[in-house]
Amino acid sequence: MGIAARAVTSTHRNLTSSWTADVETMETAIGRFTAHGPLKNDCQVVFFEIAGDRQLHVNVTHQHQTVAVRGWSGPGKLSDGFVHNRRFGDTPPSQMIRHIRDMVFAART
């Protein structure tokens, strides 16, 4: 039996509509990540807002621990893996996608 393909999924929990268009753009891009190469680690990306904070927060959770990626906090240990977090303010979606891709494809430790 072959090895199962690794997956990257994304969800969002927006409190306002201020990030909706950017998040939709980034979720579309994330859906195409595996076309550029296989993942070595199952991964979930979560976009969310915090009340009173105008930034977009992004959690990237891997099944297995990864090396550190510049600009990302973590890792935090969760029951389903290891999470890194980053906040974005006035960053264009194309740059946010690049930063998220770097974290999604971070090498396992």
N, C-alpha and C positions, 0 to 999 in steps of 0.2 A: 504494500500500500504506500502511496506517495506521501510526501510531507505536505501538510495543509498550508495554503498561502496565508501569509500574515496580512492583517487588515488594519486600516486606519479609519476610524469613524469620527464624526463630529456631531455635537449638539450645542444648543445655545439656550441661555436663560436671561433674556433681556428684560430689564425693568421699564425701559423707555424705547422709543423708536429711533433715538439718535444714532445708534450703531447698526440698525437693521440692514441697510444697503451694503455696508462694508462687510458685515458678517456673512450675508448671502454670497458676496463675491468670494470671500475666503473659503467658505464651505464648498463652493464649486471647485476652487483650485485644489483644496484638500482631496476632493474626490478623484482628482487626476494625478495625485502624487505617485501612486504605484505604477503609473504608465512610464515614469522616469527611472524606475528601478525597484527591485523587490525590497520589502521591509524585512528586517531581521528580528523584529520585536513588535508584537501587537501593540496598538496605540490608540488612545482616545483623546480627542481635542475637545475641550469645553470652553465656550465663550460665555462670559457673564458680566453683569454689572453689579455694583454694590451701591446701595442707597447713599446719597450724599457725595458720591465719588463720580466724576465725569469720565473716568478712564474706562477702557475696555480691558477686562482681565481675561487671561487665557491660561488654562491649565492643560498641560500635556501629560497624560498618564501612560506609562509603558508597563507592560507585564513584567519585564526584567529591568534591573537598574542599568542606567546609561552613564556615559562620561558627561562631565559638566559642559554646558554650552554657554558661552559668554552672553550675559544679559538676562539669563534665566535664574530664578531662585530655586533652591531645592538641592537634592531631592527630599521629598517627604515620603514616608512609608505609609501606604494605605493597604487595606485588606486585599485590594485587587491589583496592587503594583506600586510603582514609584511615580510621584507627581512632581513636575516642575511648573513654576508659575512665572508669568511675565505680564506687565501692564503696558498698555499703549494709550497715548494721548493724541497728539497731532500727527502721528505717523501715517503716511499714505498706505493704502491697502497692499500695494505691490511690495513694499518693504516689510509689512507685517507678515505677508505670505512667506517671504524669504526667511524671516526669523523663525516662523513656525515650522517651515520645511527643515531648517537646520536642526531643530529640536526633535522633530518626528524621526529624522534619519540619524540621530545621534547613535554612535556605536555603543554596543553593550559593554559593560565592564567585566 
